[in-house]
């Protein structure tokens, strides 16, 4: 199972539209970015025919995707002597639209900057023109100017959503991961405050930026939030691999890690199924071990290749022990003298599907006290409740786990599952 590619370009998943605009420049009025690069038609009464006619022809040529021919018509209009300010402004608007469509970015920038500086635009037109300039400067890879015009467009009331995406793209290009983290965090908090699910790409961008700025704890918290909102197997795989690599994480929790992998559909390699089954059998969880192997065979993961015979023998062993489990557990229960024994027996009954009996035994074991690992007991109580379908009680148990050896980490992740 591959892990999410938390690399520098991860933010591009949210700025695909911005990139299309920056590099492809969809310039018609129906642009997905709403940039309104459509030319202004020569309709104003201040335009003389010798100016208005070539500009109208330029507009028609733009509609026909003949941008360079449109630029030629703009130049024809611009050659008319003694132009009025209104005529010159209309010419620059048309020149900017045609040049942008033709890929002449610098000419488009000069024209739109002239239009912006004219003092003749409404606030909405200023916002639109500033946004146009921001995307044009991004095409020219002038990141400082891109940021300057994007921020100006936002201040004037431009589309914050698209402009924020462009600014995030600029931050990626300039390596300003602190800014990426700050912006992504702000977007996530705003979504949560409004009762909305944060954007998946914002969570990924924040995790990546936290990694690049050395904020490991913050990155882990963000990834945990990511699997809560977007429980994809690849995200769970990334979280669980990092949990196991955490300093102080106990190796004795391997079976519990595999339980969480199974619950999140990230147990998918033959060796992982075999390992979990073996660990379950070693812990007297025969029914669980058999169920794991049955799942591996049902999914077509087991029973193939060089290890097929070994896997078959392991299944036969697990099947026999699972068949013997009811009698063996009844005998063990009658002989149990301490809480730890009751905990193990309770989990085995839970694995058999006898959930209420299993939960009662685990609770009795906890009540006896003097447990070797009381936090493990609370973790397993939560798992037993979850198997029984009692999510509220499972959550209560998981929240009570306070261990520092990995038990609390696993309990916190189980809350994302439940």
Secondary structure, 3 states (H helix, E strand, C coil): CCCCCCCHHHHHHCCHHHHHHHHHCCCCCCCCCCCCCCCCCCCCCCCCHHHHHHHHHHHHHHHCCCHHHHHHHHHHHHCCCCCCHHHHHHHHHHHHHHHHHHCCHHHHHHHHHHHHCCCCCCHHHHHHHHHHHHHHHHHCCCHHHHHHHHHHHHHCCCCHHHHHHHHHHHHHHHCCHHHHHHHHHHHHHHHHHCCCCCCHHHHHHHHHHHHHCCCHHHHHHHHHHHHHHCCCHHHHHHHHHHHHHCCCCCHHHHHHHHHHHHHCCCCCCHHHHHHHHHHHHHCCCHHHHHHHHHHHHHCCCCCCHHHHHHHHHHHHHHHHHHHHHHHHHHHHHHHCCCHHHHHHHHHHHHHHCCHHHHHHHHHHHHHHCCCCCHHHHHHHHHHHHHHCCCHHHHHHHHHCCCCCCCHHHHHHHHHHHC
